[in-house]
Amino acid sequence: MKVWHVLLSIIISIHCCSAFRFSGLEFYAHILNGDFLDYKPFGGGRSKSDEVQQTMPSKGQSPNSFLDYITYKDKQYCSIYEEQAQEVEDPKVTEGKRSLKVKCIPAKGNGTLHIIYSLKEVISVLAPHGNSTKRTQAGNCVVMLFYTKTCIHSAMMAPHYNALARHFPDLKVTAIDAFNFHSLNTEFGIVGLPTIMFFHQGRPLVKFNETEITLETLVKFVTKHSGVEPRLVNHKMTINVPHYISEDFKGPLSNKVEKKTDYWLYVAWIFIVVCSCYYFSKSLFYVQIIEMIKRNWRESEAHHRS
């Protein structure tokens, strides 16, 4: 029993002394790896032969430490957006590998913006072509805008997005009111409006992430990820320069903010006020206020009588 007390005291002493340079997680990691005896918190000297022997695992042992094991998931997990960010930030990556580019099957977009009003239309628009979901194979490409009629930023970008549909008649350019489809906001990770996403074979590929939303930036975004060049046909003459027309400021998306009363917001405020009043009436401060008012009232009546 004394031996266990001595060992426990030694472990606690070494752990406390090493707290200045090592975290507790690293300390216990050395214990679970079985190299507690080789753990030197103060950087004790070791010979080169010891270092070489330590770096070479013996038979039946793994070269990975416990720290590698507990952080394995964090190192392996990488979403599609993080992958894109890493590719852009890496200066050694070539220009052809910096962006996520897919092959698109020409669709009958007719150069007009399609506004979605139901989940059935969402399923129909995002339906994949065939069974393949690989980005290396040609598939159904859709540019989708998540907006709301009461958002001023959505109204400001409406003419640019209306013009985008005219420039890509071979792509499906759609828009959906995110206020009416909360489930889609959760599914696609929509946290702010307006949000533009590029879909390939029914799967979200990339989000539009430019600070300024103009027709030029939207055209570059679509061409960058689809390889499709803008094409305009006007009086039997092809025009490749992005430009606006008067119809872009009329619709289908409106450039005017729609004022809408949110009755549920009023209900929420009423609920908050009622709950606040109820809990305030149960507090000691409320009781003291009531007693003070009663006392002043009695003193006032006594003063008038006298």
C-alpha positions as CSV (number, residue, x, y, z in Angstrom):
1,M,0.0,0.0,0.0
2,K,2.9,2.4,0.8
3,V,4.4,1.6,-2.6
4,W,1.3,2.8,-4.4
5,H,1.3,6.0,-2.3
6,V,5.0,6.6,-3.3
7,L,4.3,6.0,-7.0
8,L,1.3,8.3,-6.9
9,S,3.3,11.0,-5.2
10,I,6.0,10.8,-7.8
11,I,3.5,11.0,-10.7
12,I,1.8,14.1,-9.1
13,S,5.2,15.8,-8.5
14,I,6.4,15.3,-12.0
15,H,3.1,16.4,-13.4
16,C,3.1,19.6,-11.3
17,C,6.8,20.4,-12.2
18,S,6.1,19.9,-15.9
19,A,3.1,22.1,-16.0
20,F,5.2,25.1,-16.9
21,R,6.2,23.6,-20.2
22,F,3.7,20.9,-21.1
23,S,-0.1,20.6,-21.0
24,G,-1.9,17.9,-19.0
25,L,-3.1,16.3,-22.2
26,E,0.5,15.7,-23.4
27,F,1.5,14.3,-20.1
28,Y,-1.3,11.7,-20.0
29,A,-0.6,11.0,-23.7
30,H,2.9,9.9,-22.8
31,I,1.5,7.7,-20.0
32,L,-1.0,6.0,-22.3
33,N,1.7,5.5,-25.0
34,G,3.7,3.6,-22.5
35,D,6.7,5.9,-22.6
36,F,6.3,7.4,-19.2
37,L,9.8,6.4,-18.1
38,D,11.2,8.2,-21.1
39,Y,9.2,11.4,-20.5
40,K,11.5,14.2,-19.5
41,P,9.6,17.4,-18.8
42,F,12.7,19.4,-18.2
43,G,14.3,18.5,-21.5
44,G,16.9,16.2,-20.1
45,G,19.8,15.3,-22.3
46,R,19.7,12.1,-24.4
47,S,22.2,10.5,-26.6
48,K,21.8,10.2,-30.3
49,S,21.4,6.5,-30.1
50,D,18.5,6.9,-27.6
51,E,16.8,9.3,-30.0
52,V,17.3,7.0,-33.0
53,Q,16.0,4.1,-30.9
54,Q,13.0,6.1,-29.8
55,T,12.1,7.1,-33.3
56,M,12.1,3.5,-34.5
57,P,9.1,1.7,-33.1
58,S,9.6,-1.9,-31.9
59,K,7.7,-4.8,-33.2
60,G,4.0,-4.6,-32.4
61,Q,4.1,-0.9,-31.7
62,S,2.6,2.0,-33.7
63,P,4.7,5.0,-34.7
64,N,1.8,7.3,-34.0
65,S,1.3,8.8,-30.5
66,F,-1.9,9.2,-28.5
67,L,-2.1,12.9,-29.5
68,D,-2.2,11.8,-33.2
69,Y,-5.0,9.4,-32.3
70,I,-7.3,11.9,-30.5
71,T,-6.8,14.6,-33.2
72,Y,-7.1,12.2,-36.1
73,K,-10.7,13.2,-37.0
74,D,-9.9,16.9,-36.9
75,K,-7.0,16.4,-39.2
76,Q,-8.9,14.3,-41.7
77,Y,-12.2,16.3,-41.8
78,C,-12.2,18.9,-44.5
79,S,-15.4,20.2,-46.0
80,I,-15.8,21.2,-49.6
81,Y,-15.5,24.9,-48.7
82,E,-12.4,24.4,-46.6
83,E,-10.9,22.4,-49.4
84,Q,-11.5,25.3,-51.8
85,A,-10.0,27.8,-49.4
86,Q,-6.8,25.7,-49.0
87,E,-6.5,25.4,-52.8
88,V,-6.8,29.2,-53.2
89,E,-4.4,30.1,-50.4
90,D,-1.7,27.7,-51.6
91,P,0.6,29.7,-53.9
92,K,2.1,26.5,-55.3
93,V,-1.2,25.3,-56.8
94,T,-1.5,25.9,-60.5
95,E,-4.2,28.1,-62.0
96,G,-6.1,25.1,-63.3
97,K,-6.4,23.6,-59.8
98,R,-7.3,26.6,-57.9
99,S,-11.1,26.6,-58.6
100,L,-13.6,23.8,-58.5
101,K,-14.7,23.4,-62.1
102,V,-17.2,20.9,-63.4
103,K,-18.7,19.9,-66.7
104,C,-22.2,21.1,-67.4
105,I,-24.8,19.6,-69.7
106,P,-26.5,22.3,-71.7
107,A,-30.0,23.0,-70.4
108,K,-32.9,24.9,-71.7
109,G,-32.7,28.0,-69.5
110,N,-34.1,30.1,-72.3
111,G,-32.2,33.1,-70.9
112,T,-34.9,33.8,-68.3
113,L,-34.8,33.6,-64.5
114,H,-36.9,30.9,-63.0
115,I,-38.4,31.7,-59.6
116,I,-39.1,28.6,-57.4
117,Y,-42.4,28.5,-55.4
118,S,-42.5,24.9,-54.1
119,L,-40.4,22.1,-52.9
120,K,-41.5,20.1,-55.9
121,E,-39.9,22.6,-58.2
122,V,-36.7,22.5,-56.2
123,I,-36.5,18.7,-56.6
124,S,-37.3,19.0,-60.3
125,V,-34.6,21.7,-60.9
126,L,-31.9,20.0,-58.9
127,A,-32.6,16.5,-60.2
128,P,-29.3,15.0,-61.4
129,H,-28.7,13.8,-64.9
130,G,-28.1,10.1,-64.6
131,N,-26.8,8.4,-61.5
132,S,-23.3,9.7,-61.3
133,T,-22.5,12.5,-58.8
134,K,-18.8,12.8,-59.7
135,R,-17.5,16.3,-60.5
136,T,-15.3,14.9,-63.4
137,Q,-18.4,13.8,-65.4
138,A,-20.8,16.2,-67.1
139,G,-24.0,16.8,-65.2
140,N,-26.9,19.1,-64.4
141,C,-25.7,22.6,-63.3
142,V,-27.9,25.1,-61.5
143,V,-27.2,28.6,-60.2
144,M,-29.6,29.3,-57.3
145,L,-30.1,32.5,-55.4
146,F,-31.5,32.5,-51.9
147,Y,-33.2,35.8,-51.2
148,T,-36.1,37.4,-49.5
149,K,-38.4,40.2,-50.6
150,T,-38.0,42.2,-47.4
151,C,-34.2,42.3,-47.6
152,I,-32.7,45.5,-49.1
153,H,-29.6,43.8,-50.3
154,S,-31.6,41.3,-52.2
155,A,-33.5,44.1,-53.9
156,M,-30.2,45.9,-54.8
157,M,-28.7,42.8,-56.5
158,A,-32.0,41.9,-58.4
159,P,-31.0,43.7,-61.7
160,H,-27.6,42.0,-61.7
161,Y,-29.1,38.6,-61.2
162,N,-31.9,39.2,-63.8
163,A,-29.2,40.1,-66.3
164,L,-27.2,37.0,-65.4
165,A,-29.9,34.7,-66.6
166,R,-29.9,36.4,-70.0
167,H,-26.2,35.8,-70.4
168,F,-26.3,32.0,-69.8
169,P,-29.2,30.6,-71.8
170,D,-27.6,27.1,-71.5
171,L,-27.7,27.1,-67.7
172,K,-30.6,26.9,-65.2
173,V,-30.6,30.2,-63.3
174,T,-33.1,30.1,-60.4
175,A,-34.1,32.0,-57.3
176,I,-36.0,30.9,-54.2
177,D,-37.4,32.9,-51.3
178,A,-35.5,31.6,-48.3
179,F,-38.1,33.1,-45.9
180,N,-40.6,30.4,-47.1
181,F,-38.2,27.4,-47.1
182,H,-36.5,27.2,-43.7
183,S,-35.6,23.5,-44.2
184,L,-33.5,24.4,-47.3
185,N,-31.7,27.0,-45.4
186,T,-30.6,24.4,-42.8
187,E,-29.9,21.8,-45.5
188,F,-27.5,24.0,-47.5
189,G,-26.1,26.1,-44.7
190,I,-27.7,29.4,-45.6
191,V,-26.7,31.9,-42.8
192,G,-27.1,35.2,-44.6
193,L,-29.1,36.7,-47.5
194,P,-28.7,37.0,-50.3
195,T,-26.7,33.9,-51.0
196,I,-25.8,32.5,-54.4
197,M,-24.9,28.8,-54.8
198,F,-23.7,26.7,-57.7
199,F,-25.1,23.2,-57.8
200,H,-23.8,20.2,-59.8
201,Q,-25.9,17.0,-60.0
202,G,-28.1,18.2,-57.2
203,R,-25.1,18.8,-54.8
204,P,-23.9,22.2,-53.7
205,L,-20.5,22.9,-55.2
206,V,-19.5,26.4,-54.1
207,K,-20.9,29.7,-52.8
208,F,-20.5,33.1,-54.3
209,N,-18.1,34.9,-51.9
210,E,-17.3,38.2,-53.5
211,T,-17.6,41.5,-51.5
212,E,-19.3,43.3,-54.5
213,I,-22.2,41.8,-56.4
214,T,-22.3,43.0,-60.0
215,L,-23.0,41.5,-63.3
216,E,-19.3,41.2,-64.1
217,T,-18.5,39.3,-60.8
218,L,-21.5,37.0,-61.3
219,V,-20.4,36.2,-64.8
220,K,-16.9,35.4,-63.7
221,F,-18.2,33.2,-60.9
222,V,-20.3,31.1,-63.2
223,T,-17.6,30.8,-65.9
224,K,-14.9,30.0,-63.4
225,H,-16.8,27.0,-62.0
226,S,-18.6,25.8,-65.1
227,G,-16.4,26.7,-68.0
228,V,-19.5,28.1,-69.8
229,E,-18.9,31.5,-71.4
230,P,-21.7,34.1,-71.5
231,R,-23.6,34.1,-74.8
232,L,-26.1,36.7,-75.9
233,V,-28.0,36.6,-79.2
234,N,-29.4,39.9,-80.4
235,H,-30.7,40.4,-83.9
236,K,-28.7,37.5,-85.2
237,M,-25.5,38.8,-83.7
238,T,-23.7,37.2,-80.8
239,I,-22.6,39.6,-78.0
240,N,-20.2,38.4,-75.4
241,V,-19.8,41.6,-73.4
242,P,-21.9,41.6,-70.3
243,H,-24.4,44.5,-70.3
244,Y,-27.7,45.6,-68.9
245,I,-31.1,46.3,-70.5
246,S,-34.1,48.0,-69.2
247,E,-35.9,44.7,-68.7
248,D,-33.4,43.7,-66.0
249,F,-34.7,46.4,-63.7
250,K,-38.3,45.3,-64.0
251,G,-38.1,41.6,-63.2
252,P,-38.6,38.7,-62.6
253,L,-36.8,39.7,-59.4
254,S,-38.1,43.1,-58.1
255,N,-35.6,45.8,-57.1
256,K,-38.0,47.2,-54.6
257,V,-38.1,46.2,-50.9
258,E,-41.4,44.7,-49.9
259,K,-42.7,45.8,-46.5
260,K,-44.2,42.9,-44.6
261,T,-45.6,42.7,-41.1
262,D,-44.2,39.8,-39.1
263,Y,-47.0,39.0,-36.7
264,W,-45.0,36.2,-35.1
265,L,-42.4,38.8,-34.0
266,Y,-45.1,40.7,-32.1
267,V,-46.3,37.5,-30.5
268,A,-42.8,36.7,-29.4
269,W,-42.4,40.2,-27.9
270,I,-45.7,39.9,-26.0
271,F,-44.6,36.5,-24.7
272,I,-41.3,38.0,-23.5
273,V,-43.0,40.9,-21.8
274,V,-45.6,38.8,-20.0
275,C,-42.9,36.3,-18.8
276,S,-40.8,39.2,-17.6
277,C,-43.7,40.8,-15.7
278,Y,-44.6,37.5,-14.1
279,Y,-41.1,36.7,-12.8
280,F,-40.6,40.3,-11.7
281,S,-43.8,40.0,-9.6
282,K,-42.3,37.0,-7.8
283,S,-39.0,38.8,-7.0
284,L,-38.0,40.4,-3.7
285,F,-37.5,43.8,-5.3
286,Y,-41.2,43.9,-6.4
287,V,-42.3,43.1,-2.9
288,Q,-40.2,45.9,-1.5
289,I,-41.6,48.3,-4.0
290,I,-45.2,47.4,-3.1
291,E,-44.4,47.6,0.7
292,M,-42.9,51.1,0.2
293,I,-45.9,52.3,-1.7
294,K,-48.3,51.0,1.0
295,R,-46.2,52.6,3.7
296,N,-46.2,55.9,2.0
297,W,-49.9,55.7,1.4
298,R,-50.6,55.0,5.1
299,E,-48.3,57.9,6.1
300,S,-50.1,60.2,3.7
301,E,-53.5,59.3,5.0
302,A,-52.4,59.7,8.6
303,H,-50.9,63.1,7.8
304,H,-54.2,64.3,6.3
305,R,-56.3,63.0,9.2
306,S,-54.1,64.8,11.7
